[in-house]
């Protein structure tokens, strides 16, 4: 069961942040000034 669940998760199209990371090959990390 676990193998089937993992296989179908990879078959889904990427959207949002994951799609942007794949297209640009870049991960942007930031922080809020108020959180420091």
N, C-alpha and C positions, 0 to 999 in steps of 0.2 A: 504494500500500500504506500509506503513512504517513497519508494522509487517512482511510482506513478504520479504522486503529488508533485514531486520535484520536477519531473519531466514536463508536466503541463504548465508549471509556473514559468519555465523558461520559454515555452512556446507563445506566451502572451506578448503582445506588442508593448514596447516601452512607451511611457507617457510622462510628461512633466519633467521633473528633475533628472530621472534616469535617462530619458531620451536626450536631454541636453548634454549630459556627461558623455554619452556614447558618441554623439555627433561631433563634439568639440575635443574629445579626449582630454578634458580638463575638469578637475574638481575644484570649486571655489569654496574656501572656508572663511567665514567672517564671524564677527561677534558684535554685540551691542555695547556701546559705551556704558550704558546704565547697568549692565550686568557685571561689570568689573569692579 
